[in-house]
Amino acid sequence: MHLKIKEWVTRYLPAEILSTIVTVLAGIVAYRLWHNNVTVAITATWAGNISYFGTIFLYDVVKTNSSLKEAERSYTFIYLLKNIRAFMIEFGLAEVLDSFFIRPLLMYYLPLATGSLWTGLILAKFIADITFYVPTILSYEFAKKRFRDPEN
């Protein structure tokens, strides 16, 4: 189990750190520009998502490309589609719930409840991450065995 946790931390932590920074900064900028909590919630949610998923997807493409180079093969459009398929299996269900319901609601209400934009956004992000990672890790383990091998 220890190796699994290390694997998950290695996979998700860099993207999570970047996403946290981008989420808070985007939320603060949105608030200063529009003074609207709905806009803050949507902007913070999607800016964080783009940075998070962009980081992980780029990592997956680079990792697949490296594996293929070792086997003296090229990264083609077919491998890009395979990366997209594995990515969708890993994040699909969790991401729909997270991006369209859980995270925006928390990003809206927790800054109001705490009386602090900064504290509310950080707290919302961490609570939403808990509900996000349980199905994501289960899906990752499923996808890893069936869809992450370039030969599949």
C-alpha positions as CSV (number, residue, x, y, z in Angstrom):
1,M,0.0,0.0,0.0
2,H,2.9,2.3,0.7
3,L,4.1,2.1,-2.9
4,K,0.6,2.9,-4.1
5,I,0.4,6.1,-2.0
6,K,3.8,7.1,-3.2
7,E,2.7,6.5,-6.8
8,W,-0.5,8.6,-6.3
9,V,1.5,11.4,-4.6
10,T,4.0,11.4,-7.4
11,R,1.2,11.5,-10.0
12,Y,-1.1,14.1,-8.5
13,L,0.9,16.3,-6.1
14,P,2.8,18.5,-8.7
15,A,-0.5,19.3,-10.5
16,E,-2.2,19.8,-7.2
17,I,0.3,22.4,-6.0
18,L,0.1,24.3,-9.3
19,S,-3.7,24.1,-9.3
20,T,-4.0,25.4,-5.7
21,I,-1.9,28.4,-6.6
22,V,-3.8,29.1,-9.8
23,T,-7.2,28.5,-8.1
24,V,-6.5,31.1,-5.4
25,L,-4.9,33.6,-7.7
26,A,-7.7,33.3,-10.3
27,G,-10.4,33.7,-7.6
28,I,-8.7,36.8,-6.2
29,V,-8.3,38.4,-9.6
30,A,-11.9,37.6,-10.5
31,Y,-13.1,39.1,-7.3
32,R,-11.1,42.3,-7.8
33,L,-12.3,42.6,-11.4
34,W,-16.0,41.8,-10.9
35,H,-16.8,41.7,-7.2
36,N,-19.2,38.8,-7.9
37,N,-19.0,35.6,-5.9
38,V,-20.5,33.5,-8.7
39,T,-17.8,34.7,-11.1
40,V,-15.2,34.0,-8.5
41,A,-16.5,30.4,-8.0
42,I,-16.6,29.7,-11.7
43,T,-13.3,31.3,-12.5
44,A,-11.4,29.7,-9.6
45,T,-12.9,26.3,-10.5
46,W,-12.0,26.3,-14.2
47,A,-8.6,28.0,-13.9
48,G,-7.6,25.4,-11.3
49,N,-9.0,22.6,-13.5
50,I,-7.1,23.8,-16.6
51,S,-3.8,23.9,-14.7
52,Y,-4.4,20.6,-13.0
53,F,-5.5,18.6,-15.9
54,G,-3.1,20.3,-18.3
55,T,-0.2,19.3,-16.1
56,I,-1.3,15.7,-15.7
57,F,-2.1,15.2,-19.4
58,L,1.2,16.7,-20.5
59,Y,3.0,14.4,-18.1
60,D,1.1,11.4,-19.5
61,V,2.0,12.4,-23.1
62,V,5.7,12.8,-22.2
63,K,5.8,9.5,-20.3
64,T,4.1,7.7,-23.2
65,N,6.5,9.3,-25.7
66,S,9.5,8.3,-23.6
67,S,8.3,4.7,-23.4
68,L,7.8,4.6,-27.2
69,K,11.2,6.1,-27.8
70,E,12.8,3.4,-25.7
71,A,11.1,0.9,-28.0
72,E,12.3,2.9,-31.0
73,R,8.7,3.9,-31.9
74,S,7.1,7.2,-32.6
75,Y,4.3,9.0,-30.7
76,T,1.5,9.2,-33.3
77,F,-2.1,10.4,-33.3
78,I,-3.2,6.9,-32.2
79,Y,-1.1,7.2,-29.0
80,L,-2.6,10.7,-28.4
81,L,-6.1,9.1,-28.6
82,K,-5.0,6.4,-26.2
83,N,-3.8,9.0,-23.8
84,I,-7.1,10.8,-24.1
85,R,-9.0,7.6,-23.5
86,A,-7.1,6.7,-20.4
87,F,-7.4,10.2,-19.1
88,M,-11.2,10.3,-19.6
89,I,-11.5,6.9,-17.8
90,E,-9.4,8.1,-14.9
91,F,-11.1,11.5,-14.4
92,G,-14.4,11.4,-16.3
93,L,-17.0,10.7,-13.6
94,A,-15.2,12.4,-10.8
95,E,-14.6,15.5,-12.9
96,V,-18.2,16.0,-14.0
97,L,-19.4,15.9,-10.4
98,D,-16.5,18.1,-9.2
99,S,-16.5,20.8,-11.9
100,F,-20.2,21.3,-12.3
101,F,-21.5,20.8,-8.8
102,I,-19.3,20.2,-5.8
103,R,-16.3,22.6,-6.4
104,P,-18.3,25.7,-7.7
105,L,-20.7,25.4,-4.8
106,L,-17.9,25.2,-2.3
107,M,-16.0,28.0,-4.0
108,Y,-19.1,30.2,-3.8
109,Y,-20.3,29.4,-0.2
110,L,-17.1,28.9,1.8
111,P,-15.6,32.4,1.2
112,L,-19.0,33.8,2.3
113,A,-19.1,31.4,5.3
114,T,-15.6,32.1,6.5
115,G,-15.7,35.8,5.7
116,S,-12.4,35.5,3.9
117,L,-11.9,35.0,0.2
118,W,-8.4,33.5,0.6
119,T,-9.4,31.1,3.4
120,G,-12.7,30.2,1.8
121,L,-11.1,29.3,-1.5
122,I,-8.3,27.2,0.1
123,L,-10.8,25.4,2.3
124,A,-13.2,24.8,-0.7
125,K,-10.4,23.4,-2.8
126,F,-9.3,21.0,-0.2
127,I,-12.8,19.8,0.7
128,A,-13.6,19.4,-3.0
129,D,-10.3,17.5,-3.5
130,I,-11.4,14.8,-1.0
131,T,-14.6,14.1,-2.9
132,F,-12.6,14.2,-6.2
133,Y,-9.8,11.9,-5.3
134,V,-11.7,8.8,-4.1
135,P,-13.3,8.0,-7.5
136,T,-10.3,9.3,-9.4
137,I,-7.8,7.0,-7.7
138,L,-10.1,4.0,-8.1
139,S,-10.5,4.9,-11.8
140,Y,-6.7,5.4,-12.2
141,E,-6.0,2.0,-10.8
142,F,-8.5,0.5,-13.2
143,A,-7.2,2.5,-16.2
144,K,-3.6,1.8,-15.4
145,K,-4.0,-1.9,-15.8
146,R,-6.1,-1.7,-19.0
147,F,-5.5,1.6,-20.8
148,R,-2.1,3.1,-19.9
149,D,0.0,0.6,-21.7
150,P,0.9,2.0,-25.1
151,E,0.3,-1.5,-26.6
152,N,-3.4,-1.5,-25.5
